[in-house]
Amino acid sequence: MAKQPCDGCGQSVNIGGGIANIWTLENKQTEGMTLELADGTEHFLCYDCMDRLPDDRDVTAEDVAALE
Ligand SMILES: [Zn+2]
């Protein structure tokens, strides 16, 4: 089990073994994932922050910065 800080809220988030786990939502040990945004940047976010991102348009790094 590894931990990584969320780029949105800054909390330390448990991450699972690999990218194969990302859609296995019943795996509670994985609490976040890396997203590639519409502007080409990559950010690691916990699921709580992902829920707070706008879903009616493309998400950019500015939206991630606004999560704090
Ligand atoms: Zn977060």
N, CA, C, O and the ligand as a Tripos MOL2 file, in Angstrom:
@<TRIPOS>MOLECULE
protein
  273   271    69     0     0
PROTEIN
NO_CHARGES

@<TRIPOS>ATOM
      1 N           0.8380   -1.1950    0.0000 N.3       1 MET1
      2 CA          0.0000    0.0000    0.0000 C.3       1 MET1
      3 C           0.8770    1.2510    0.0000 C.2       1 MET1
      4 O           1.8290    1.3550    0.7740 O.2       1 MET1
      5 N           0.5580    2.1530   -0.8380 N.am      2 ALA2
      6 CA          1.3130    3.4040   -0.9270 C.3       2 ALA2
      7 C           0.3890    4.5680   -0.5930 C.2       2 ALA2
      8 O          -0.8350    4.4430   -0.5900 O.2       2 ALA2
      9 N           1.0080    5.6840   -0.3170 N.am      3 LYS3
     10 CA          0.2300    6.8970   -0.0610 C.3       3 LYS3
     11 C           0.7510    8.0170   -0.9480 C.2       3 LYS3
     12 O           1.9350    8.0830   -1.2790 O.2       3 LYS3
     13 N          -0.1640    8.8850   -1.3170 N.am      4 GLN4
     14 CA          0.2150   10.0100   -2.1560 C.3       4 GLN4
     15 C          -0.6550   11.1890   -1.7640 C.2       4 GLN4
     16 O          -1.8490   11.0120   -1.5250 O.2       4 GLN4
     17 N          -0.0860   12.4000   -1.6920 N.am      5 PRO5
     18 CA         -0.9120   13.5550   -1.3460 C.3       5 PRO5
     19 C          -1.8420   13.9350   -2.4870 C.2       5 PRO5
     20 O          -1.4480   13.9490   -3.6530 O.2       5 PRO5
     21 N          -3.0740   14.2410   -2.1340 N.am      6 CYS6
     22 CA         -4.0440   14.6920   -3.1210 C.3       6 CYS6
     23 C          -3.6760   16.0970   -3.6000 C.2       6 CYS6
     24 O          -3.3640   16.9690   -2.7890 O.2       6 CYS6
     25 N          -3.7110   16.3130   -4.9000 N.am      7 ASP7
     26 CA         -3.3800   17.6360   -5.4370 C.3       7 ASP7
     27 C          -4.4700   18.6600   -5.1320 C.2       7 ASP7
     28 O          -4.2320   19.8630   -5.2380 O.2       7 ASP7
     29 N          -5.6550   18.2000   -4.7580 N.am      8 GLY8
     30 CA         -6.7300   19.1320   -4.4690 C.3       8 GLY8
     31 C          -6.7430   19.5690   -3.0200 C.2       8 GLY8
     32 O          -6.5640   20.7500   -2.7240 O.2       8 GLY8
     33 N          -6.9550   18.6160   -2.1010 N.am      9 CYS9
     34 CA         -7.1140   18.9550   -0.6900 C.3       9 CYS9
     35 C          -5.8240   18.7810    0.0990 C.2       9 CYS9
     36 O          -5.7360   19.2510    1.2330 O.2       9 CYS9
     37 N          -4.8200   18.1170   -0.4720 N.am     10 GLY10
     38 CA         -3.5480   17.9590    0.2050 C.3      10 GLY10
     39 C          -3.4890   16.8090    1.1860 C.2      10 GLY10
     40 O          -2.4490   16.5840    1.8050 O.2      10 GLY10
     41 N          -4.5740   16.0770    1.3440 N.am     11 GLN11
     42 CA         -4.5870   14.9570    2.2750 C.3      11 GLN11
     43 C          -3.8310   13.7690    1.6900 C.2      11 GLN11
     44 O          -3.7670   13.5840    0.4750 O.2      11 GLN11
     45 N          -3.2600   12.9740    2.5880 N.am     12 SER12
     46 CA         -2.5710   11.7680    2.1730 C.3      12 SER12
     47 C          -3.6050   10.6950    1.8450 C.2      12 SER12
     48 O          -4.4830   10.3920    2.6530 O.2      12 SER12
     49 N          -3.4850   10.1290    0.6520 N.am     13 VAL13
     50 CA         -4.5070    9.2330    0.1370 C.3      13 VAL13
     51 C          -3.8900    7.8620   -0.1170 C.2      13 VAL13
     52 O          -2.8010    7.7550   -0.6820 O.2      13 VAL13
     53 N          -4.5940    6.8210    0.3030 N.am     14 ASN14
     54 CA         -4.1510    5.4620    0.0060 C.3      14 ASN14
     55 C          -4.3500    5.1590   -1.4700 C.2      14 ASN14
     56 O          -5.3960    5.4680   -2.0420 O.2      14 ASN14
     57 N          -3.3540    4.5610   -2.0720 N.am     15 ILE15
     58 CA         -3.4990    4.1380   -3.4580 C.3      15 ILE15
     59 C          -3.1660    2.6610   -3.5640 C.2      15 ILE15
     60 O          -2.3140    2.1430   -2.8420 O.2      15 ILE15
     61 N          -3.8410    2.0090   -4.4600 N.am     16 GLY16
     62 CA         -3.6750    0.5750   -4.6240 C.3      16 GLY16
     63 C          -2.4720    0.2280   -5.4790 C.2      16 GLY16
     64 O          -1.5890    1.0510   -5.7230 O.2      16 GLY16
     65 N          -2.4690   -0.9940   -5.9170 N.am     17 GLY17
     66 CA         -1.2760   -1.5190   -6.5620 C.3      17 GLY17
     67 C          -1.0150   -1.0110   -7.9560 C.2      17 GLY17
     68 O           0.1370   -1.0100   -8.3890 O.2      17 GLY17
     69 N          -2.0180   -0.5840   -8.6760 N.am     18 GLY18
     70 CA         -1.7420   -0.1850  -10.0440 C.3      18 GLY18
     71 C          -2.9640    0.3110  -10.7540 C.2      18 GLY18
     72 O          -4.0490    0.3950  -10.1790 O.2      18 GLY18
     73 N          -2.7800    0.6370  -12.0070 N.am     19 ILE19
     74 CA         -3.8510    1.2470  -12.7740 C.3      19 ILE19
     75 C          -4.9980    0.2640  -13.0000 C.2      19 ILE19
     76 O          -6.1130    0.6900  -13.2990 O.2      19 ILE19
     77 N          -4.7540   -1.0260  -12.8660 N.am     20 ALA20
     78 CA         -5.8010   -2.0180  -13.0760 C.3      20 ALA20
     79 C          -6.8950   -1.8870  -12.0210 C.2      20 ALA20
     80 O          -8.0020   -2.3920  -12.2120 O.2      20 ALA20
     81 N          -6.6010   -1.2210  -10.9220 N.am     21 ASN21
     82 CA         -7.5600   -1.1210   -9.8270 C.3      21 ASN21
     83 C          -8.4850    0.0780   -9.9380 C.2      21 ASN21
     84 O          -9.4240    0.2000   -9.1510 O.2      21 ASN21
     85 N          -8.2440    0.9640  -10.8930 N.am     22 ILE22
     86 CA         -8.8970    2.2710  -10.8050 C.3      22 ILE22
     87 C         -10.4100    2.1950  -10.9170 C.2      22 ILE22
     88 O         -11.1020    3.0460  -10.3580 O.2      22 ILE22
     89 N         -10.9450    1.2130  -11.6160 N.am     23 TRP23
     90 CA        -12.4010    1.1410  -11.7410 C.3      23 TRP23
     91 C         -13.0140    0.1880  -10.7320 C.2      23 TRP23
     92 O         -14.2250   -0.0300  -10.7350 O.2      23 TRP23
     93 N         -12.1890   -0.3760   -9.8770 N.am     24 THR24
     94 CA        -12.7080   -1.3110   -8.8760 C.3      24 THR24
     95 C         -13.1030   -0.5200   -7.6380 C.2      24 THR24
     96 O         -12.3780   -0.5040   -6.6430 O.2      24 THR24
     97 N         -14.2540    0.1330   -7.7060 N.am     25 LEU25
     98 CA        -14.6290    1.0770   -6.6670 C.3      25 LEU25
     99 C         -14.9140    0.3990   -5.3360 C.2      25 LEU25
    100 O         -14.8690    1.0460   -4.2900 O.2      25 LEU25
    101 N         -15.2090   -0.9000   -5.3630 N.am     26 GLU26
    102 CA        -15.4430   -1.5850   -4.1050 C.3      26 GLU26
    103 C         -14.1370   -1.8390   -3.3580 C.2      26 GLU26
    104 O         -14.1530   -2.2440   -2.1960 O.2      26 GLU26
    105 N         -13.0230   -1.6060   -4.0140 N.am     27 ASN27
    106 CA        -11.7390   -1.7180   -3.3370 C.3      27 ASN27
    107 C         -11.4940   -0.4460   -2.5390 C.2      27 ASN27
    108 O         -10.9870    0.5410   -3.0710 O.2      27 ASN27
    109 N         -11.8530   -0.4730   -1.2710 N.am     28 LYS28
    110 CA        -11.8000    0.7250   -0.4410 C.3      28 LYS28
    111 C         -10.3660    1.1650   -0.1460 C.2      28 LYS28
    112 O         -10.1370    2.2740    0.3350 O.2      28 LYS28
    113 N          -9.4170    0.2980   -0.4340 N.am     29 GLN29
    114 CA         -8.0340    0.6590   -0.1350 C.3      29 GLN29
    115 C          -7.5040    1.7060   -1.0970 C.2      29 GLN29
    116 O          -6.5350    2.4040   -0.7980 O.2      29 GLN29
    117 N          -8.1360    1.8100   -2.2370 N.am     30 THR30
    118 CA         -7.7080    2.8260   -3.1840 C.3      30 THR30
    119 C          -8.6590    4.0100   -3.0870 C.2      30 THR30
    120 O          -9.8600    3.8790   -3.3250 O.2      30 THR30
    121 N          -8.1110    5.1570   -2.7390 N.am     31 GLU31
    122 CA         -8.9470    6.3260   -2.4450 C.3      31 GLU31
    123 C          -8.7200    7.4660   -3.4130 C.2      31 GLU31
    124 O          -9.2260    8.5680   -3.2000 O.2      31 GLU31
    125 N          -7.9730    7.2230   -4.4680 N.am     32 GLY32
    126 CA         -7.7370    8.2940   -5.4260 C.3      32 GLY32
    127 C          -7.0880    7.7580   -6.6790 C.2      32 GLY32
    128 O          -6.7250    6.5840   -6.7530 O.2      32 GLY32
    129 N          -6.9460    8.6180   -7.6550 N.am     33 MET33
    130 CA         -6.2960    8.2130   -8.8920 C.3      33 MET33
    131 C          -5.7700    9.4450   -9.6190 C.2      33 MET33
    132 O          -6.1460   10.5800   -9.3260 O.2      33 MET33
    133 N          -4.8900    9.1800  -10.5740 N.am     34 THR34
    134 CA         -4.3250   10.2620  -11.3640 C.3      34 THR34
    135 C          -5.2170   10.5280  -12.5710 C.2      34 THR34
    136 O          -5.5690    9.6160  -13.3180 O.2      34 THR34
    137 N          -5.5690   11.7790  -12.7410 N.am     35 LEU35
    138 CA         -6.3950   12.1860  -13.8770 C.3      35 LEU35
    139 C          -5.5600   12.9830  -14.8660 C.2      35 LEU35
    140 O          -4.7250   13.8000  -14.4770 O.2      35 LEU35
    141 N          -5.7940   12.7380  -16.1370 N.am     36 GLU36
    142 CA         -5.2230   13.6130  -17.1500 C.3      36 GLU36
    143 C          -6.3170   14.5750  -17.5780 C.2      36 GLU36
    144 O          -7.3820   14.1640  -18.0390 O.2      36 GLU36
    145 N          -6.0390   15.8570  -17.4190 N.am     37 LEU37
    146 CA         -7.0680   16.8700  -17.6480 C.3      37 LEU37
    147 C          -7.0860   17.3200  -19.1020 C.2      37 LEU37
    148 O          -6.2280   16.9530  -19.9050 O.2      37 LEU37
    149 N          -8.0810   18.1180  -19.4080 N.am     38 ALA38
    150 CA         -8.2760   18.5700  -20.7810 C.3      38 ALA38
    151 C          -7.1130   19.4140  -21.2720 C.2      38 ALA38
    152 O          -6.8670   19.5000  -22.4750 O.2      38 ALA38
    153 N          -6.3890   20.0430  -20.3350 N.am     39 ASP39
    154 CA         -5.2600   20.8780  -20.7510 C.3      39 ASP39
    155 C          -3.9520   20.0910  -20.8070 C.2      39 ASP39
    156 O          -2.8880   20.6720  -21.0220 O.2      39 ASP39
    157 N          -4.0260   18.7690  -20.6150 N.am     40 GLY40
    158 CA         -2.8460   17.9320  -20.7690 C.3      40 GLY40
    159 C          -2.0300   17.7440  -19.5140 C.2      40 GLY40
    160 O          -1.0440   17.0070  -19.5360 O.2      40 GLY40
    161 N          -2.4060   18.3900  -18.4080 N.am     41 THR41
    162 CA         -1.6970   18.2070  -17.1480 C.3      41 THR41
    163 C          -2.2660   16.9970  -16.4220 C.2      41 THR41
    164 O          -3.4060   16.5930  -16.6520 O.2      41 THR41
    165 N          -1.4430   16.4230  -15.5350 N.am     42 GLU42
    166 CA         -1.8780   15.2710  -14.7580 C.3      42 GLU42
    167 C          -1.8920   15.6340  -13.2810 C.2      42 GLU42
    168 O          -0.9800   16.2930  -12.7820 O.2      42 GLU42
    169 N          -2.9410   15.1950  -12.5870 N.am     43 HIS43
    170 CA         -3.0880   15.5050  -11.1690 C.3      43 HIS43
    171 C          -3.6010   14.2790  -10.4550 C.2      43 HIS43
    172 O          -4.4900   13.5790  -10.9410 O.2      43 HIS43
    173 N          -3.0220   14.0260   -9.2790 N.am     44 PHE44
    174 CA         -3.5230   12.9510   -8.4380 C.3      44 PHE44
    175 C          -4.5880   13.5170   -7.5050 C.2      44 PHE44
    176 O          -4.3340   14.4780   -6.7790 O.2      44 PHE44
    177 N          -5.7760   12.9230   -7.5260 N.am     45 LEU45
    178 CA         -6.8850   13.4330   -6.7250 C.3      45 LEU45
    179 C          -7.5720   12.3010   -5.9780 C.2      45 LEU45
    180 O          -7.6730   11.1800   -6.4760 O.2      45 LEU45
    181 N          -8.0450   12.6150   -4.7660 N.am     46 CYS46
    182 CA         -8.8780   11.6710   -4.0360 C.3      46 CYS46
    183 C         -10.2910   11.7060   -4.6340 C.2      46 CYS46
    184 O         -10.6380   12.6270   -5.3720 O.2      46 CYS46
    185 N         -11.0890   10.7010   -4.3080 N.am     47 TYR47
    186 CA        -12.4330   10.6310   -4.8990 C.3      47 TYR47
    187 C         -13.3070   11.7980   -4.4410 C.2      47 TYR47
    188 O         -14.1610   12.2620   -5.1960 O.2      47 TYR47
    189 N         -13.1010   12.2770   -3.2110 N.am     48 ASP48
    190 CA        -13.8800   13.4230   -2.7410 C.3      48 ASP48
    191 C         -13.6470   14.6360   -3.6340 C.2      48 ASP48
    192 O         -14.5890   15.3340   -4.0110 O.2      48 ASP48
    193 N         -12.3830   14.8790   -3.9660 N.am     49 CYS49
    194 CA        -12.0870   16.0230   -4.8310 C.3      49 CYS49
    195 C         -12.6120   15.7910   -6.2410 C.2      49 CYS49
    196 O         -13.0940   16.7240   -6.8820 O.2      49 CYS49
    197 N         -12.5240   14.5720   -6.7240 N.am     50 MET50
    198 CA        -13.0660   14.2900   -8.0570 C.3      50 MET50
    199 C         -14.5570   14.6060   -8.1180 C.2      50 MET50
    200 O         -15.0590   15.0990   -9.1280 O.2      50 MET50
    201 N         -15.2670   14.3090   -7.0050 N.am     51 ASP51
    202 CA        -16.6990   14.6080   -6.9630 C.3      51 ASP51
    203 C         -16.9680   16.1020   -7.0540 C.2      51 ASP51
    204 O         -18.0330   16.5260   -7.5020 O.2      51 ASP51
    205 N         -15.9950   16.8920   -6.6260 N.am     52 ARG52
    206 CA        -16.2000   18.3410   -6.5820 C.3      52 ARG52
    207 C         -15.7900   19.0300   -7.8800 C.2      52 ARG52
    208 O         -16.0400   20.2230   -8.0540 O.2      52 ARG52
    209 N         -15.1710   18.2980   -8.7790 N.am     53 LEU53
    210 CA        -14.7990   18.9030  -10.0580 C.3      53 LEU53
    211 C         -16.0450   19.1010  -10.9180 C.2      53 LEU53
    212 O         -16.9900   18.3180  -10.8250 O.2      53 LEU53
    213 N         -16.0540   20.1240  -11.7400 N.am     54 PRO54
    214 CA        -17.2190   20.3330  -12.6220 C.3      54 PRO54
    215 C         -17.3480   19.1800  -13.6030 C.2      54 PRO54
    216 O         -16.3530   18.7100  -14.1540 O.2      54 PRO54
    217 N         -18.5720   18.7280  -13.8200 N.am     55 ASP55
    218 CA        -18.7730   17.6210  -14.7510 C.3      55 ASP55
    219 C         -19.5330   18.0610  -15.9990 C.2      55 ASP55
    220 O         -19.9170   17.2350  -16.8270 O.2      55 ASP55
    221 N         -19.7440   19.3640  -16.1250 N.am     56 ASP56
    222 CA        -20.4790   19.8540  -17.2880 C.3      56 ASP56
    223 C         -19.5520   20.5090  -18.3180 C.2      56 ASP56
    224 O         -20.0080   21.0770  -19.3110 O.2      56 ASP56
    225 N         -18.2460   20.4160  -18.0600 N.am     57 ARG57
    226 CA        -17.2840   20.9900  -19.0140 C.3      57 ARG57
    227 C         -15.9310   20.3410  -18.7660 C.2      57 ARG57
    228 O         -15.7640   19.5690  -17.8210 O.2      57 ARG57
    229 N         -14.9600   20.6650  -19.6310 N.am     58 ASP58
    230 CA        -13.6250   20.1110  -19.4610 C.3      58 ASP58
    231 C         -12.9730   20.6710  -18.2030 C.2      58 ASP58
    232 O         -13.0850   21.8610  -17.9070 O.2      58 ASP58
    233 N         -12.2920   19.7970  -17.4690 N.am     59 VAL59
    234 CA        -11.6170   20.1940  -16.2410 C.3      59 VAL59
    235 C         -10.1740   20.5830  -16.5700 C.2      59 VAL59
    236 O          -9.5010   19.9000  -17.3420 O.2      59 VAL59
    237 N          -9.7140   21.6700  -15.9840 N.am     60 THR60
    238 CA         -8.3360   22.1260  -16.1990 C.3      60 THR60
    239 C          -7.6140   22.2340  -14.8670 C.2      60 THR60
    240 O          -8.2080   22.0340  -13.8080 O.2      60 THR60
    241 N          -6.3170   22.5550  -14.9310 N.am     61 ALA61
    242 CA         -5.5070   22.6850  -13.7150 C.3      61 ALA61
    243 C          -6.0710   23.7780  -12.8070 C.2      61 ALA61
    244 O          -5.9080   23.7040  -11.5890 O.2      61 ALA61
    245 N          -6.7190   24.7710  -13.3630 N.am     62 GLU62
    246 CA         -7.2920   25.8290  -12.5320 C.3      62 GLU62
    247 C          -8.4010   25.2740  -11.6310 C.2      62 GLU62
    248 O          -8.5500   25.7070  -10.4880 O.2      62 GLU62
    249 N          -9.1700   24.3230  -12.1430 N.am     63 ASP63
    250 CA        -10.2240   23.7200  -11.3340 C.3      63 ASP63
    251 C          -9.6160   22.9500  -10.1690 C.2      63 ASP63
    252 O         -10.1440   22.9830   -9.0570 O.2      63 ASP63
    253 N          -8.5040   22.2540  -10.4210 N.am     64 VAL64
    254 CA         -7.8380   21.5110   -9.3420 C.3      64 VAL64
    255 C          -7.3000   22.4930   -8.3040 C.2      64 VAL64
    256 O          -7.4280   22.2540   -7.1030 O.2      64 VAL64
    257 N          -6.7070   23.5850   -8.7500 N.am     65 ALA65
    258 CA         -6.1740   24.5700   -7.8030 C.3      65 ALA65
    259 C          -7.3010   25.1810   -6.9680 C.2      65 ALA65
    260 O          -7.0820   25.5520   -5.8140 O.2      65 ALA65
    261 N          -8.4840   25.2890   -7.5300 N.am     66 ALA66
    262 CA         -9.6170   25.8850   -6.8300 C.3      66 ALA66
    263 C         -10.1900   24.9670   -5.7650 C.2      66 ALA66
    264 O         -10.9790   25.4140   -4.9330 O.2      66 ALA66
    265 N          -9.8140   23.6950   -5.7690 N.am     67 LEU67
    266 CA        -10.3600   22.7380   -4.7880 C.3      67 LEU67
    267 C          -9.9180   23.0820   -3.3830 C.2      67 LEU67
    268 O         -10.6400   22.8140   -2.4230 O.2      67 LEU67
    269 N          -8.7550   23.6640   -3.2510 N.am     68 GLU68
    270 CA         -8.2640   23.9740   -1.9070 C.3      68 GLU68
    271 C          -9.1410   24.9990   -1.2670 C.2      68 GLU68
    272 O          -8.8960   25.3970   -0.1280 O.2      68 GLU68
    273 ZN         -8.5820   15.5380   -2.2460 Zn       69 ZN69
@<TRIPOS>BOND
     1     1     2 1
     2     2     3 1
     3     3     4 2
     4     3     5 am
     5     5     6 1
     6     6     7 1
     7     7     8 2
     8     7     9 am
     9     9    10 1
    10    10    11 1
    11    11    12 2
    12    11    13 am
    13    13    14 1
    14    14    15 1
    15    15    16 2
    16    15    17 am
    17    17    18 1
    18    18    19 1
    19    19    20 2
    20    19    21 am
    21    21    22 1
    22    22    23 1
    23    23    24 2
    24    23    25 am
    25    25    26 1
    26    26    27 1
    27    27    28 2
    28    27    29 am
    29    29    30 1
    30    30    31 1
    31    31    32 2
    32    31    33 am
    33    33    34 1
    34    34    35 1
    35    35    36 2
    36    35    37 am
    37    37    38 1
    38    38    39 1
    39    39    40 2
    40    39    41 am
    41    41    42 1
    42    42    43 1
    43    43    44 2
    44    43    45 am
    45    45    46 1
    46    46    47 1
    47    47    48 2
    48    47    49 am
    49    49    50 1
    50    50    51 1
    51    51    52 2
    52    51    53 am
    53    53    54 1
    54    54    55 1
    55    55    56 2
    56    55    57 am
    57    57    58 1
    58    58    59 1
    59    59    60 2
    60    59    61 am
    61    61    62 1
    62    62    63 1
    63    63    64 2
    64    63    65 am
    65    65    66 1
    66    66    67 1
    67    67    68 2
    68    67    69 am
    69    69    70 1
    70    70    71 1
    71    71    72 2
    72    71    73 am
    73    73    74 1
    74    74    75 1
    75    75    76 2
    76    75    77 am
    77    77    78 1
    78    78    79 1
    79    79    80 2
    80    79    81 am
    81    81    82 1
    82    82    83 1
    83    83    84 2
    84    83    85 am
    85    85    86 1
    86    86    87 1
    87    87    88 2
    88    87    89 am
    89    89    90 1
    90    90    91 1
    91    91    92 2
    92    91    93 am
    93    93    94 1
    94    94    95 1
    95    95    96 2
    96    95    97 am
    97    97    98 1
    98    98    99 1
    99    99   100 2
   100    99   101 am
   101   101   102 1
   102   102   103 1
   103   103   104 2
   104   103   105 am
   105   105   106 1
   106   106   107 1
   107   107   108 2
   108   107   109 am
   109   109   110 1
   110   110   111 1
   111   111   112 2
   112   111   113 am
   113   113   114 1
   114   114   115 1
   115   115   116 2
   116   115   117 am
   117   117   118 1
   118   118   119 1
   119   119   120 2
   120   119   121 am
   121   121   122 1
   122   122   123 1
   123   123   124 2
   124   123   125 am
   125   125   126 1
   126   126   127 1
   127   127   128 2
   128   127   129 am
   129   129   130 1
   130   130   131 1
   131   131   132 2
   132   131   133 am
   133   133   134 1
   134   134   135 1
   135   135   136 2
   136   135   137 am
   137   137   138 1
   138   138   139 1
   139   139   140 2
   140   139   141 am
   141   141   142 1
   142   142   143 1
   143   143   144 2
   144   143   145 am
   145   145   146 1
   146   146   147 1
   147   147   148 2
   148   147   149 am
   149   149   150 1
   150   150   151 1
   151   151   152 2
   152   151   153 am
   153   153   154 1
   154   154   155 1
   155   155   156 2
   156   155   157 am
   157   157   158 1
   158   158   159 1
   159   159   160 2
   160   159   161 am
   161   161   162 1
   162   162   163 1
   163   163   164 2
   164   163   165 am
   165   165   166 1
   166   166   167 1
   167   167   168 2
   168   167   169 am
   169   169   170 1
   170   170   171 1
   171   171   172 2
   172   171   173 am
   173   173   174 1
   174   174   175 1
   175   175   176 2
   176   175   177 am
   177   177   178 1
   178   178   179 1
   179   179   180 2
   180   179   181 am
   181   181   182 1
   182   182   183 1
   183   183   184 2
   184   183   185 am
   185   185   186 1
   186   186   187 1
   187   187   188 2
   188   187   189 am
   189   189   190 1
   190   190   191 1
   191   191   192 2
   192   191   193 am
   193   193   194 1
   194   194   195 1
   195   195   196 2
   196   195   197 am
   197   197   198 1
   198   198   199 1
   199   199   200 2
   200   199   201 am
   201   201   202 1
   202   202   203 1
   203   203   204 2
   204   203   205 am
   205   205   206 1
   206   206   207 1
   207   207   208 2
   208   207   209 am
   209   209   210 1
   210   210   211 1
   211   211   212 2
   212   211   213 am
   213   213   214 1
   214   214   215 1
   215   215   216 2
   216   215   217 am
   217   217   218 1
   218   218   219 1
   219   219   220 2
   220   219   221 am
   221   221   222 1
   222   222   223 1
   223   223   224 2
   224   223   225 am
   225   225   226 1
   226   226   227 1
   227   227   228 2
   228   227   229 am
   229   229   230 1
   230   230   231 1
   231   231   232 2
   232   231   233 am
   233   233   234 1
   234   234   235 1
   235   235   236 2
   236   235   237 am
   237   237   238 1
   238   238   239 1
   239   239   240 2
   240   239   241 am
   241   241   242 1
   242   242   243 1
   243   243   244 2
   244   243   245 am
   245   245   246 1
   246   246   247 1
   247   247   248 2
   248   247   249 am
   249   249   250 1
   250   250   251 1
   251   251   252 2
   252   251   253 am
   253   253   254 1
   254   254   255 1
   255   255   256 2
   256   255   257 am
   257   257   258 1
   258   258   259 1
   259   259   260 2
   260   259   261 am
   261   261   262 1
   262   262   263 1
   263   263   264 2
   264   263   265 am
   265   265   266 1
   266   266   267 1
   267   267   268 2
   268   267   269 am
   269   269   270 1
   270   270   271 1
   271   271   272 2
@<TRIPOS>SUBSTRUCTURE
     1 MET1         2 RESIDUE 1 A MET
     2 ALA2         6 RESIDUE 1 A ALA
     3 LYS3        10 RESIDUE 1 A LYS
     4 GLN4        14 RESIDUE 1 A GLN
     5 PRO5        18 RESIDUE 1 A PRO
     6 CYS6        22 RESIDUE 1 A CYS
     7 ASP7        26 RESIDUE 1 A ASP
     8 GLY8        30 RESIDUE 1 A GLY
     9 CYS9        34 RESIDUE 1 A CYS
    10 GLY10       38 RESIDUE 1 A GLY
    11 GLN11       42 RESIDUE 1 A GLN
    12 SER12       46 RESIDUE 1 A SER
    13 VAL13       50 RESIDUE 1 A VAL
    14 ASN14       54 RESIDUE 1 A ASN
    15 ILE15       58 RESIDUE 1 A ILE
    16 GLY16       62 RESIDUE 1 A GLY
    17 GLY17       66 RESIDUE 1 A GLY
    18 GLY18       70 RESIDUE 1 A GLY
    19 ILE19       74 RESIDUE 1 A ILE
    20 ALA20       78 RESIDUE 1 A ALA
    21 ASN21       82 RESIDUE 1 A ASN
    22 ILE22       86 RESIDUE 1 A ILE
    23 TRP23       90 RESIDUE 1 A TRP
    24 THR24       94 RESIDUE 1 A THR
    25 LEU25       98 RESIDUE 1 A LEU
    26 GLU26      102 RESIDUE 1 A GLU
    27 ASN27      106 RESIDUE 1 A ASN
    28 LYS28      110 RESIDUE 1 A LYS
    29 GLN29      114 RESIDUE 1 A GLN
    30 THR30      118 RESIDUE 1 A THR
    31 GLU31      122 RESIDUE 1 A GLU
    32 GLY32      126 RESIDUE 1 A GLY
    33 MET33      130 RESIDUE 1 A MET
    34 THR34      134 RESIDUE 1 A THR
    35 LEU35      138 RESIDUE 1 A LEU
    36 GLU36      142 RESIDUE 1 A GLU
    37 LEU37      146 RESIDUE 1 A LEU
    38 ALA38      150 RESIDUE 1 A ALA
    39 ASP39      154 RESIDUE 1 A ASP
    40 GLY40      158 RESIDUE 1 A GLY
    41 THR41      162 RESIDUE 1 A THR
    42 GLU42      166 RESIDUE 1 A GLU
    43 HIS43      170 RESIDUE 1 A HIS
    44 PHE44      174 RESIDUE 1 A PHE
    45 LEU45      178 RESIDUE 1 A LEU
    46 CYS46      182 RESIDUE 1 A CYS
    47 TYR47      186 RESIDUE 1 A TYR
    48 ASP48      190 RESIDUE 1 A ASP
    49 CYS49      194 RESIDUE 1 A CYS
    50 MET50      198 RESIDUE 1 A MET
    51 ASP51      202 RESIDUE 1 A ASP
    52 ARG52      206 RESIDUE 1 A ARG
    53 LEU53      210 RESIDUE 1 A LEU
    54 PRO54      214 RESIDUE 1 A PRO
    55 ASP55      218 RESIDUE 1 A ASP
    56 ASP56      222 RESIDUE 1 A ASP
    57 ARG57      226 RESIDUE 1 A ARG
    58 ASP58      230 RESIDUE 1 A ASP
    59 VAL59      234 RESIDUE 1 A VAL
    60 THR60      238 RESIDUE 1 A THR
    61 ALA61      242 RESIDUE 1 A ALA
    62 GLU62      246 RESIDUE 1 A GLU
    63 ASP63      250 RESIDUE 1 A ASP
    64 VAL64      254 RESIDUE 1 A VAL
    65 ALA65      258 RESIDUE 1 A ALA
    66 ALA66      262 RESIDUE 1 A ALA
    67 LEU67      266 RESIDUE 1 A LEU
    68 GLU68      270 RESIDUE 1 A GLU
    69 ZN69       273 GROUP 0 **** ****
